[in-house]
């Protein structure tokens, strides 16, 4: 934080005094991610000025590290020639991402000015739907034929290295570009130079298909400790690779989305940092859910109203009412959280629904036993001066309240576990049914359980 | 899922019929992570039987991919010689993790039987506190001196490759092992063979210190797209590296912890899969928070009790009571979520507290305006048959309720944003103050605001 602020001031001073040579020297030794972070407080025009002092390659790299919205804003201020130059030097996956974000008009004017290779590449990569493995892959990967030797392979990689995202993994393909093997640079270096690629390659290659979910592809990279994951089309033809750093970004983004779904925040989440997101956008992301949940919350109110007579008859019920509703919400959230997480990590699938139910039933029975006993003790031992209707004992009231609480905890935990499974069954994201929505629903069922149980047991 | 089940059955059949040759062939072509997944349903004894048919290296790799608890259970069933053999072939970071998990007695009996190099290594790595960069680093990294040539460097890496976690990054050190540069294998391959390491190396190396938080180190790897991050001690001496795959595991684990803290679930989270975690452990992780929050929930009950007279006088208040409490909880959770996430990603720090407050104040004012207007309309237009005290108009009631709601939403959003900042100020994890705890607190303040506002405005 501190160093980037000092750097930021230094950059601004050098910009204002037009000392471009010093600026170039200063930036030349910094990591593109650091430069991007440092200049992200500047205006699009200033950013482009700063980027003007470094070489084409570094400029494209720094630009790729800027936040998505800042990339769009800066691109918008560029002339056609500037944008063409920038796009040409960006890596294919970053390039197509930027391309999808600029206005259609600008995109159309830029496309004809790009070289045919880049144009074709954008056309292909842009074809894959958002959220698919195809949409995050790059087309700059190294391939090898089976018959060449390790020595020849290294020479080939040396020639091609500047244009490839990674040369540490090379994919072995046949004449039809079908993926048939994987050779790491380590394998090549360790092999005797005259050995053929066919002798060295690993034949079982972990891979993804183009339409596979991007999160699934990212999880494969994480589970199998890969540097890159090859992506094939339905015919087994290699069409791209997803690199581990993009996989990390995907998992990170999914993490943010999960948390926000949990807390009922809508919106598309590219990497807008909190302080740079406008107030109205925050507002728009939050308002719909807040209103929907408030409307649902009114139902709880009507439940209370419909049991008005019971409540007025036995005012001690009001004391335990919020606790009962809250505890149900908490128990439901807890079971929903572990189930949603286990689903996301692939530890469980919809086939396990019954086993999960059985497990949550046992866990929540234990929880409700402890809570029931404590609540019973609380009611019976610590209540003083409560006005009870004639013929009703504190023991009976305590029993009724703790039984209702136990039922509420068990039902809430089961609902919390079932809802994500149902969502997953319908191929929806389990996280949407989590916390606030669940809490509100469980509030309603909880109050119904509470008043019905008490009414039934105490006959009021 | 399906393929791993078929594989699992095949393995069991081959085990029972003692066809170890076929078993060895079957496992030889599978990825260690796949094998680990497949055999994780077996007993520790069976697991060791399966691992018996593969070579030392593969055995250690598969073992490292097993869940932490299964590793401990299997290790417990091994003889001293077997455990020594296993530990010797494991990578240093996985080895020390296992070592920290086995019972002290077993650890003490095994230590003297290990070779001195491994013993020293365990002693060093085990010294770093849990959660530090030092605790997740490995000591098997490649180093180069400045004066040798690119050709010599490649030859050196070729010799050392089998013992290194990665040879794609080599760290350049001086005689005192101070970190002075980084050379990638790509740089070496692209360089003319006679160029020296000093001429090729990058001098600005992104690095971590041993006591740095492991999540911070993992984030550096993610931000700068690194394959590995060098870890230095307070004197700048290189002591280990953290690889990108371990960084992914750390970020994944932090994600699970964040979500569970959000939902008030306690416990240490190594990678216990949901279905394999015993019921009592789930119970133990959840029970404390449930009880604490239930006890807090009772306070809300007392607030209601203390405003009993107001409530009985104006029963329409009961209809809007749960909605008001819920909406406050939701607004608070929303702002807490975005603030916690922004803190975790390093987008904001405690210095930004005032700016965040100001932002949340504006967002929640917008939210409360919308909610206030809707609620006012709801009360005034859609209420029928409500018994109002003499001299009170529905207009006044609607105004009071919607004003209370607006105040509740604003205060809840501010509390939701401030609590994580306060936690962060005290170097505590911001996530602990999130959702259920926050909801319960905001319930209490909400009911106080509700009844006080209504009482004051309507004079009842």
Interface residues (C-beta under 8 A of the other chain):
Chain A: X1 X29 X30 X31 X33 X34 X154 X157 X158 X161 X162 X167 X168 X185 X186 X189 X190 X203 X204 X206 X221 X222 X223 X224 X225 X227 X244 X245 X247 X248 X249 X251 X252 X255 X256 X258 X259 X260 X262 X263 X264 X265 X273 X274 X275 X279 X280 X282 X283 X286 X287 X289 X290 X291 X293 X294 X296 X297 X298 X300 X301 X302 X304 X305 X308 X311 X312 X315 X318 X319 X320 X321 X322 X323 X324 X325 X326 X327 X329 X330 X331 X333 X334 X336 X337 X338 X339 X340 X341 X342 X345 X346 X347 X348 X349 X352 X355 X356 X359 X362 X363 X366 X367 X370 X371 X374 X375 X378 X409 X435 X436 X439 X440 X443 X447
Chain B: X1 X29 X30 X31 X33 X34 X154 X157 X158 X161 X162 X167 X168 X185 X186 X189 X190 X203 X204 X206 X221 X222 X223 X224 X225 X227 X244 X245 X247 X248 X249 X251 X252 X255 X256 X258 X259 X260 X262 X263 X264 X265 X273 X274 X275 X279 X280 X282 X283 X286 X287 X289 X290 X291 X293 X294 X297 X298 X300 X301 X302 X304 X305 X308 X311 X312 X315 X318 X319 X320 X321 X322 X323 X324 X325 X326 X327 X329 X330 X331 X333 X334 X336 X337 X338 X339 X340 X341 X342 X345 X347 X348 X349 X352 X355 X356 X359 X362 X363 X366 X367 X370 X371 X374 X375 X378 X409 X435 X436 X439 X440 X443 X447
